[in-house]
């Protein structure tokens, strides 16, 4: 097992969300490192049944983080202005809820949370969403 504590984020590939998500996880869970699993519009893929290969890839990478790095905390990200999932926040919150249910089904016992990321005063900022 790797040294140091790990959390995991399932995030959009959008570079605007990366720093906000990683910083949030480090603070929220007091972890040293954040493993990143990125896809274009990951909550759409998780919630609406992406091709099996895509879902299997996300699950496998999450398994490496959990089993190989000992991650016990997982954040799933939704964000404003997503090119891979161009729908509004209301729909994304439904997708985020479904995504979290799937992650918890795959890996019972992990602490899975949802994040909403949007720009505030020119800075992309993450907040935890209760869905």
N, C-alpha and C positions, 0 to 999 in steps of 0.2 A: 504494500500500500504506500502511496505517496506521502511525503512529509508535509505537514501543514494541513489546515482545514479547508474544505472545498464546499462550495455551493454550485448550483448549475442553473443556467438560464437557457430557455428555449426562446430564441429571439428572431426577429426578422433580420434579413441580411442587410437592411438599411443601416448604413453607417451612422446616421444621426441618432440611433437608439442605443448604440453599444455602450458608450461611456456612462450614460444615465442608468442603464440597467445594472452594469457591473458595480458602479458606485453604490447604488441602492442595496444590492445584495450584500456587499461587504459590510455596510452599516447595519442593515436589518438583522443579519444572521451572524455578524462578527466572524466572518470567514476570511482566510488569507488569500484564497484564489477563487476565481469563478470560471468554471468550464462553460464554454459557449457552444450551443447547437444552433446553427442558423439555417433558415430557409426563407424563401420569399413568401410572406404571408403565412407563417406557420399555424396560426390559429384556424385559418380556413382549412388547411390540410388536416389538422387534427380533428376538427369539429365536423367536417363535411365529407370525410372519407376520401382522402387522397389515394392515388394508386398505392397498392400494397407495398411496392418497393420503397416508396417515400416514407410511409408509416413505419415500415420495418427498419429503415435507416435511422429515423429519429429515435425509435425505441432502442435500437442497438447502441447508439451513441450515448443515450441516457443511461443505459445499463453499464457502460464502461465507466461513466462518471460516478455512478452509485456504487458499483461493485469494485471498481479499480481504485477510485480516489476516496471512497467513503462519504460521498456527498449525501446529505440527508435533507437538504433544502433545495427546492426547485421553484424557479419563477418562470411563468409563461407570460410573454409580452404581447400586448396589443398596442397599436400606436396610431396617431393622427397621420393622415396623408400617406397611407400605405399603398405603394404601387402594386404590390403582389396581392393585395386584398382591398380593393378600392371601394369600401363600403363605410358607412358612418359608424360612429361610436356605439350607438344603440345595438346595431347588428353585431359589431365586434364584441360587445359584452356578452351576448348570447353565445357566440363562438368561443369566447374565453372560458365561460362556465363549462361548456361541453369539453373543451380541451383539458381543463383541470380535472374533470371527472375521469377522462381517459388516462391521464398521467397517474392519477391515484389508483385506478384499476390495474394498470401495468405494474406499479410499484407501491403496493400498500405500505403504509408506515412512513413514507416521505412527507415532509411538510411542503405542500405545493401551494403557491400563492399566485395570484394574477397581478400584473402590472399594467398600468396605462401610462404611456409616454407621449408627451406633447410639448411644444415649445412654449415657454413662459418668459417673457421679456428677452427673447432671443436665445434662450438656453433650453435645450431639451431636458425635461424633468420627468422623473418617474414617481408615480404614486401607487400605493397598493390599492387594489380594487376588491371590494367584497362582492362577489358574484354568487 
